[in-house]
Amino acid sequence: MVSQTVDFLRNSWPEELSKLDYRLAETDVTADPKSEVPRYSVNTKTFRITIYRLPIERMTHHRRTDRLDERFHIEQYVFQAAAELIGKNPDDLIPDQFKR
């Protein structure tokens, strides 16, 4: 799901995101235990986003979801990370044809 979302963003925003790099990790081992557990991180120097699987799967849901809901949930964090990387609002990354 993450790779498909990144591909979608690269194709939708080629000038801004064609060089977007990403990785998946179980969790952020460098996070401050006193702060909120991050769902993703952004590195502007390497132009990379890192999506943290365990916090998204285990700490964000308050109810069981179906596969489509789960997909939207993961995509939300990929959009947020990519938007933060290029200094945009996540909603700005949604192409007009997909907006309601």
N, CA, C and O atoms as a GROMACS GRO file, in nm:
protein
  400
    1MET      N    1   0.082  -0.119   0.000
    1MET     CA    2   0.000   0.000   0.000
    1MET      C    3   0.086   0.126   0.000
    1MET      O    4   0.055   0.224  -0.068
    2VAL      N    5   0.193   0.123   0.075
    2VAL     CA    6   0.281   0.239   0.082
    2VAL      C    7   0.348   0.263  -0.053
    2VAL      O    8   0.352   0.376  -0.101
    3SER      N    9   0.399   0.158  -0.115
    3SER     CA   10   0.467   0.177  -0.243
    3SER      C   11   0.370   0.225  -0.351
    3SER      O   12   0.408   0.307  -0.435
    4GLN      N   13   0.248   0.176  -0.350
    4GLN     CA   14   0.149   0.223  -0.447
    4GLN      C   15   0.114   0.369  -0.424
    4GLN      O   16   0.097   0.445  -0.520
    5THR      N   17   0.105   0.409  -0.300
    5THR     CA   18   0.074   0.549  -0.269
    5THR      C   19   0.189   0.640  -0.308
    5THR      O   20   0.167   0.747  -0.363
    6VAL      N   21   0.311   0.597  -0.282
    6VAL     CA   22   0.429   0.676  -0.323
    6VAL      C   23   0.434   0.687  -0.475
    6VAL      O   24   0.461   0.795  -0.527
    7ASP      N   25   0.408   0.578  -0.545
    7ASP     CA   26   0.406   0.583  -0.692
    7ASP      C   27   0.299   0.680  -0.742
    7ASP      O   28   0.322   0.757  -0.836
    8PHE      N   29   0.183   0.677  -0.680
    8PHE     CA   30   0.075   0.769  -0.715
    8PHE      C   31   0.120   0.914  -0.696
    8PHE      O   32   0.097   0.998  -0.783
    9LEU      N   33   0.184   0.943  -0.584
    9LEU     CA   34   0.230   1.078  -0.557
    9LEU      C   35   0.341   1.121  -0.654
    9LEU      O   36   0.342   1.234  -0.702
   10ARG      N   37   0.433   1.031  -0.683
   10ARG     CA   38   0.539   1.063  -0.779
   10ARG      C   39   0.481   1.097  -0.916
   10ARG      O   40   0.526   1.191  -0.982
   11ASN      N   41   0.381   1.021  -0.960
   11ASN     CA   42   0.319   1.045  -1.090
   11ASN      C   43   0.232   1.170  -1.090
   11ASN      O   44   0.224   1.240  -1.191
   12SER      N   45   0.167   1.198  -0.979
   12SER     CA   46   0.078   1.315  -0.970
   12SER      C   47   0.155   1.445  -0.953
   12SER      O   48   0.109   1.550  -0.997
   13TRP      N   49   0.271   1.440  -0.890
   13TRP     CA   50   0.353   1.557  -0.862
   13TRP      C   51   0.498   1.532  -0.907
   13TRP      O   52   0.589   1.531  -0.825
   14PRO      N   53   0.519   1.512  -1.037
   14PRO     CA   54   0.654   1.473  -1.083
   14PRO      C   55   0.763   1.575  -1.052
   14PRO      O   56   0.876   1.537  -1.020
   15GLU      N   57   0.732   1.702  -1.062
   15GLU     CA   58   0.836   1.802  -1.035
   15GLU      C   59   0.877   1.802  -0.888
   15GLU      O   60   0.995   1.814  -0.856
   16GLU      N   61   0.780   1.789  -0.800
   16GLU     CA   62   0.807   1.796  -0.658
   16GLU      C   63   0.848   1.663  -0.595
   16GLU      O   64   0.929   1.661  -0.503
   17LEU      N   65   0.793   1.552  -0.646
   17LEU     CA   66   0.810   1.425  -0.575
   17LEU      C   67   0.871   1.311  -0.657
   17LEU      O   68   0.873   1.197  -0.610
   18SER      N   69   0.920   1.338  -0.776
   18SER     CA   70   0.976   1.229  -0.857
   18SER      C   71   1.094   1.161  -0.789
   18SER      O   72   1.119   1.042  -0.812
   19LYS      N   73   1.167   1.232  -0.706
   19LYS     CA   74   1.283   1.176  -0.637
   19LYS      C   75   1.251   1.131  -0.495
   19LYS      O   76   1.341   1.099  -0.417
   20LEU      N   77   1.123   1.128  -0.461
   20LEU     CA   78   1.082   1.085  -0.327
   20LEU      C   79   1.130   0.944  -0.299
   20LEU      O   80   1.105   0.851  -0.377
   21ASP      N   81   1.199   0.929  -0.189
   21ASP     CA   82   1.246   0.799  -0.143
   21ASP      C   83   1.166   0.765  -0.018
   21ASP      O   84   1.126   0.854   0.057
   22TYR      N   85   1.144   0.638   0.003
   22TYR     CA   86   1.069   0.599   0.122
   22TYR      C   87   1.123   0.468   0.176
   22TYR      O   88   1.191   0.392   0.106
   23ARG      N   89   1.092   0.444   0.300
   23ARG     CA   90   1.121   0.315   0.360
   23ARG      C   91   1.015   0.286   0.464
   23ARG      O   92   0.946   0.375   0.512
   24LEU      N   93   1.006   0.160   0.497
   24LEU     CA   94   0.916   0.114   0.602
   24LEU      C   95   1.000   0.066   0.718
   24LEU      O   96   1.104   0.003   0.699
   25ALA      N   97   0.954   0.094   0.838
   25ALA     CA   98   1.023   0.045   0.957
   25ALA      C   99   0.916   0.001   1.057
   25ALA      O  100   0.802   0.047   1.052
   26GLU      N  101   0.956  -0.087   1.146
   26GLU     CA  102   0.860  -0.134   1.246
   26GLU      C  103   0.817  -0.019   1.337
   26GLU      O  104   0.698   0.001   1.360
   27THR      N  105   0.914   0.056   1.386
   27THR     CA  106   0.887   0.169   1.474
   27THR      C  107   1.010   0.260   1.478
   27THR      O  108   1.117   0.222   1.431
   28ASP      N  109   0.993   0.377   1.532
   28ASP     CA  110   1.105   0.472   1.543
   28ASP      C  111   1.177   0.445   1.675
   28ASP      O  112   1.128   0.481   1.782
   29VAL      N  113   1.292   0.382   1.666
   29VAL     CA  114   1.367   0.348   1.788
   29VAL      C  115   1.434   0.469   1.850
   29VAL      O  116   1.482   0.462   1.963
   30THR      N  117   1.440   0.581   1.777
   30THR     CA  118   1.504   0.701   1.830
   30THR      C  119   1.404   0.798   1.894
   30THR      O  120   1.443   0.903   1.945
   31ALA      N  121   1.276   0.764   1.892
   31ALA     CA  122   1.172   0.854   1.943
   31ALA      C  123   1.186   0.874   2.094
   31ALA      O  124   1.224   0.783   2.167
   32ASP      N  125   1.154   0.994   2.137
   32ASP     CA  126   1.152   1.028   2.279
   32ASP      C  127   1.035   0.955   2.345
   32ASP      O  128   0.920   0.976   2.306
   33PRO      N  129   1.062   0.871   2.445
   33PRO     CA  130   0.952   0.796   2.507
   33PRO      C  131   0.849   0.883   2.579
   33PRO      O  132   0.740   0.836   2.613
   34LYS      N  133   0.882   1.009   2.602
   34LYS     CA  134   0.788   1.098   2.669
   34LYS      C  135   0.697   1.173   2.572
   34LYS      O  136   0.604   1.241   2.614
   35SER      N  137   0.723   1.159   2.444
   35SER     CA  138   0.642   1.229   2.345
   35SER      C  139   0.550   1.129   2.274
   35SER      O  140   0.558   1.008   2.296
   36GLU      N  141   0.463   1.182   2.189
   36GLU     CA  142   0.373   1.097   2.112
   36GLU      C  143   0.452   1.007   2.019
   36GLU      O  144   0.553   1.048   1.962
   37VAL      N  145   0.407   0.885   2.005
   37VAL     CA  146   0.476   0.789   1.919
   37VAL      C  147   0.453   0.830   1.773
   37VAL      O  148   0.339   0.840   1.729
   38PRO      N  149   0.562   0.854   1.698
   38PRO     CA  150   0.546   0.899   1.560
   38PRO      C  151   0.495   0.787   1.469
   38PRO      O  152   0.527   0.670   1.487
   39ARG      N  153   0.416   0.827   1.370
   39ARG     CA  154   0.366   0.734   1.268
   39ARG      C  155   0.455   0.739   1.143
   39ARG      O  156   0.453   0.647   1.061
   40TYR      N  157   0.531   0.847   1.130
   40TYR     CA  158   0.622   0.863   1.017
   40TYR      C  159   0.730   0.963   1.055
   40TYR      O  160   0.718   1.035   1.154
   41SER      N  161   0.836   0.968   0.974
   41SER     CA  162   0.937   1.072   0.989
   41SER      C  163   0.974   1.121   0.850
   41SER      O  164   0.953   1.052   0.750
   42VAL      N  165   1.031   1.240   0.846
   42VAL     CA  166   1.067   1.306   0.721
   42VAL      C  167   1.212   1.350   0.731
   42VAL      O  168   1.254   1.408   0.831
   43ASN      N  169   1.289   1.322   0.627
   43ASN     CA  170   1.428   1.367   0.619
   43ASN      C  171   1.444   1.448   0.492
   43ASN      O  172   1.449   1.392   0.382
   44THR      N  173   1.452   1.580   0.505
   44THR     CA  174   1.462   1.666   0.387
   44THR      C  175   1.599   1.656   0.320
   44THR      O  176   1.610   1.683   0.201
   45LYS      N  177   1.703   1.618   0.395
   45LYS     CA  178   1.837   1.606   0.335
   45LYS      C  179   1.845   1.490   0.237
   45LYS      O  180   1.908   1.501   0.132
   46THR      N  181   1.782   1.378   0.271
   46THR     CA  182   1.785   1.260   0.184
   46THR      C  183   1.658   1.250   0.100
   46THR      O  184   1.646   1.161   0.016
   47PHE      N  185   1.564   1.342   0.122
   47PHE     CA  186   1.436   1.343   0.053
   47PHE      C  187   1.364   1.209   0.070
   47PHE      O  188   1.313   1.150  -0.024
   48ARG      N  189   1.363   1.164   0.198
   48ARG     CA  190   1.306   1.034   0.233
   48ARG      C  191   1.200   1.048   0.341
   48ARG      O  192   1.214   1.126   0.436
   49ILE      N  193   1.095   0.970   0.325
   49ILE     CA  194   0.996   0.955   0.432
   49ILE      C  195   1.008   0.812   0.484
   49ILE      O  196   1.036   0.719   0.409
   50THR      N  197   0.986   0.798   0.612
   50THR     CA  198   0.985   0.665   0.674
   50THR      C  199   0.849   0.647   0.740
   50THR      O  200   0.805   0.729   0.820
   51ILE      N  201   0.783   0.538   0.704
   51ILE     CA  202   0.652   0.506   0.759
   51ILE      C  203   0.671   0.397   0.864
   51ILE      O  204   0.734   0.295   0.837
   52TYR      N  205   0.616   0.420   0.984
   52TYR     CA  206   0.632   0.326   1.095
   52TYR      C  207   0.507   0.238   1.107
   52TYR      O  208   0.399   0.284   1.143
   53ARG      N  209   0.527   0.111   1.075
   53ARG     CA  210   0.416   0.016   1.064
   53ARG      C  211   0.344  -0.009   1.197
   53ARG      O  212   0.222   0.002   1.203
   54LEU      N  213   0.416  -0.042   1.301
   54LEU     CA  214   0.352  -0.081   1.426
   54LEU      C  215   0.267   0.029   1.489
   54LEU      O  216   0.154   0.002   1.530
   55PRO      N  217   0.316   0.152   1.498
   55PRO     CA  218   0.229   0.256   1.555
   55PRO      C  219   0.102   0.278   1.474
   55PRO      O  220  -0.005   0.304   1.530
   56ILE      N  221   0.112   0.269   1.342
   56ILE     CA  222  -0.007   0.288   1.259
   56ILE      C  223  -0.104   0.174   1.281
   56ILE      O  224  -0.224   0.196   1.296
   57GLU      N  225  -0.054   0.052   1.282
   57GLU     CA  226  -0.142  -0.064   1.297
   57GLU      C  227  -0.201  -0.077   1.437
   57GLU      O  228  -0.318  -0.114   1.451
   58ARG      N  229  -0.123  -0.048   1.539
   58ARG     CA  230  -0.166  -0.082   1.675
   58ARG      C  231  -0.211   0.034   1.761
   58ARG      O  232  -0.283   0.013   1.859
   59MET      N  233  -0.173   0.155   1.727
   59MET     CA  234  -0.200   0.265   1.819
   59MET      C  235  -0.298   0.369   1.764
   59MET      O  236  -0.338   0.459   1.837
   60THR      N  237  -0.334   0.358   1.641
   60THR     CA  238  -0.418   0.461   1.583
   60THR      C  239  -0.564   0.419   1.574
   60THR      O  240  -0.653   0.503   1.586
   61HIS      N  241  -0.589   0.292   1.555
   61HIS     CA  242  -0.727   0.245   1.540
   61HIS      C  243  -0.796   0.229   1.675
   61HIS      O  244  -0.737   0.181   1.772
   62HIS      N  245  -0.919   0.270   1.678
   62HIS     CA  246  -0.999   0.252   1.797
   62HIS      C  247  -1.108   0.149   1.774
   62HIS      O  248  -1.190   0.120   1.861
   63ARG      N  249  -1.107   0.093   1.654
   63ARG     CA  250  -1.204  -0.010   1.620
   63ARG      C  251  -1.145  -0.096   1.509
   63ARG      O  252  -1.049  -0.055   1.443
   64ARG      N  253  -1.200  -0.211   1.489
   64ARG     CA  254  -1.156  -0.296   1.377
   64ARG      C  255  -1.204  -0.233   1.248
   64ARG      O  256  -1.312  -0.173   1.242
   65THR      N  257  -1.124  -0.248   1.144
   65THR     CA  258  -1.157  -0.187   1.016
   65THR      C  259  -1.155  -0.291   0.906
   65THR      O  260  -1.101  -0.400   0.923
   66ASP      N  261  -1.213  -0.256   0.794
   66ASP     CA  262  -1.202  -0.343   0.678
   66ASP      C  263  -1.077  -0.304   0.599
   66ASP      O  264  -1.008  -0.208   0.634
   67ARG      N  265  -1.048  -0.378   0.493
   67ARG     CA  266  -0.925  -0.354   0.417
   67ARG      C  267  -0.922  -0.217   0.351
   67ARG      O  268  -0.817  -0.154   0.345
   68LEU      N  269  -1.036  -0.171   0.302
   68LEU     CA  270  -1.040  -0.040   0.236
   68LEU      C  271  -1.013   0.071   0.337
   68LEU      O  272  -0.938   0.164   0.309
   69ASP      N  273  -1.074   0.061   0.454
   69ASP     CA  274  -1.051   0.159   0.559
   69ASP      C  275  -0.904   0.158   0.601
   69ASP      O  276  -0.844   0.263   0.623
   70GLU      N  277  -0.847   0.040   0.612
   70GLU     CA  278  -0.706   0.026   0.648
   70GLU      C  279  -0.617   0.093   0.542
   70GLU      O  280  -0.520   0.160   0.576
   71ARG      N  281  -0.650   0.073   0.417
   71ARG     CA  282  -0.574   0.134   0.308
   71ARG      C  283  -0.579   0.287   0.317
   71ARG      O  284  -0.475   0.353   0.308
   72PHE      N  285  -0.698   0.342   0.334
   72PHE     CA  286  -0.711   0.487   0.346
   72PHE      C  287  -0.631   0.539   0.465
   72PHE      O  288  -0.570   0.646   0.459
   73HIS      N  289  -0.631   0.463   0.571
   73HIS     CA  290  -0.561   0.502   0.692
   73HIS      C  291  -0.410   0.511   0.667
   73HIS      O  292  -0.346   0.608   0.708
   74ILE      N  293  -0.354   0.411   0.601
   74ILE     CA  294  -0.211   0.410   0.571
   74ILE      C  295  -0.178   0.521   0.472
   74ILE      O  296  -0.079   0.592   0.489
   75GLU      N  297  -0.261   0.536   0.369
   75GLU     CA  298  -0.239   0.641   0.269
   75GLU      C  299  -0.236   0.779   0.335
   75GLU      O  300  -0.160   0.866   0.293
   76GLN      N  301  -0.319   0.800   0.435
   76GLN     CA  302  -0.324   0.928   0.506
   76GLN      C  303  -0.186   0.966   0.558
   76GLN      O  304  -0.144   1.081   0.544
   77TYR      N  305  -0.115   0.871   0.619
   77TYR     CA  306   0.017   0.901   0.674
   77TYR      C  307   0.122   0.921   0.565
   77TYR      O  308   0.213   1.002   0.582
   78VAL      N  309   0.110   0.849   0.455
   78VAL     CA  310   0.203   0.870   0.344
   78VAL      C  311   0.183   1.011   0.286
   78VAL      O  312   0.280   1.081   0.259
   79PHE      N  313   0.057   1.051   0.268
   79PHE     CA  314   0.028   1.186   0.219
   79PHE      C  315   0.079   1.291   0.317
   79PHE      O  316   0.138   1.390   0.275
   80GLN      N  317   0.058   1.271   0.446
   80GLN     CA  318   0.104   1.367   0.545
   80GLN      C  319   0.256   1.381   0.542
   80GLN      O  320   0.309   1.492   0.545
   81ALA      N  321   0.326   1.268   0.534
   81ALA     CA  322   0.472   1.271   0.531
   81ALA      C  323   0.524   1.339   0.405
   81ALA      O  324   0.614   1.423   0.412
   82ALA      N  325   0.467   1.304   0.290
   82ALA     CA  326   0.512   1.365   0.163
   82ALA      C  327   0.483   1.514   0.162
   82ALA      O  328   0.565   1.594   0.116
   83ALA      N  329   0.367   1.553   0.213
   83ALA     CA  330   0.332   1.695   0.217
   83ALA      C  331   0.428   1.772   0.307
   83ALA      O  332   0.473   1.881   0.272
   84GLU      N  333   0.459   1.716   0.422
   84GLU     CA  334   0.554   1.780   0.513
   84GLU      C  335   0.690   1.794   0.446
   84GLU      O  336   0.758   1.896   0.463
   85LEU      N  337   0.731   1.694   0.372
   85LEU     CA  338   0.860   1.695   0.304
   85LEU      C  339   0.873   1.813   0.207
   85LEU      O  340   0.980   1.872   0.196
   86ILE      N  341   0.765   1.846   0.137
   86ILE     CA  342   0.773   1.955   0.037
   86ILE      C  343   0.701   2.082   0.083
   86ILE      O  344   0.683   2.175   0.004
   87GLY      N  345   0.660   2.086   0.209
   87GLY     CA  346   0.601   2.208   0.264
   87GLY      C  347   0.463   2.240   0.213
   87GLY      O  348   0.430   2.356   0.191
   88LYS      N  349   0.382   2.138   0.193
   88LYS     CA  350   0.245   2.157   0.147
   88LYS      C  351   0.147   2.098   0.248
   88LYS      O  352   0.185   2.023   0.338
   89ASN      N  353   0.021   2.133   0.230
   89ASN     CA  354  -0.087   2.072   0.306
   89ASN      C  355  -0.117   1.938   0.240
   89ASN      O  356  -0.118   1.930   0.118
   90PRO      N  357  -0.141   1.831   0.318
   90PRO     CA  358  -0.171   1.701   0.256
   90PRO      C  359  -0.288   1.706   0.157
   90PRO      O  360  -0.286   1.635   0.056
   91ASP      N  361  -0.387   1.788   0.184
   91ASP     CA  362  -0.501   1.799   0.092
   91ASP      C  363  -0.460   1.856  -0.043
   91ASP      O  364  -0.525   1.828  -0.144
   92ASP      N  365  -0.353   1.935  -0.045
   92ASP     CA  366  -0.305   1.993  -0.171
   92ASP      C  367  -0.248   1.886  -0.266
   92ASP      O  368  -0.239   1.909  -0.387
   93LEU      N  369  -0.211   1.771  -0.211
   93LEU     CA  370  -0.152   1.666  -0.293
   93LEU      C  371  -0.256   1.580  -0.364
   93LEU      O  372  -0.222   1.500  -0.451
   94ILE      N  373  -0.381   1.596  -0.327
   94ILE     CA  374  -0.487   1.519  -0.391
   94ILE      C  375  -0.523   1.586  -0.523
   94ILE      O  376  -0.566   1.702  -0.524
   95PRO      N  377  -0.505   1.517  -0.635
   95PRO     CA  378  -0.539   1.577  -0.765
   95PRO      C  379  -0.687   1.614  -0.770
   95PRO      O  380  -0.770   1.549  -0.707
   96ASP      N  381  -0.718   1.719  -0.845
   96ASP     CA  382  -0.854   1.772  -0.852
   96ASP      C  383  -0.959   1.666  -0.889
   96ASP      O  384  -1.071   1.670  -0.838
   97GLN      N  385  -0.923   1.571  -0.976
   97GLN     CA  386  -1.022   1.472  -1.018
   97GLN      C  387  -1.065   1.379  -0.905
   97GLN      O  388  -1.167   1.311  -0.916
   98PHE      N  389  -0.988   1.376  -0.794
   98PHE     CA  390  -1.023   1.291  -0.681
   98PHE      C  391  -1.088   1.368  -0.566
   98PHE      O  392  -1.130   1.309  -0.467
   99LYS      N  393  -1.096   1.498  -0.579
   99LYS     CA  394  -1.160   1.579  -0.474
   99LYS      C  395  -1.308   1.581  -0.494
   99LYS      O  396  -1.357   1.577  -0.607
  100ARG      N  397  -1.380   1.587  -0.387
  100ARG     CA  398  -1.527   1.592  -0.394
  100ARG      C  399  -1.575   1.733  -0.385
  100ARG      O  400  -1.696   1.757  -0.390
   0.00000   0.00000   0.00000
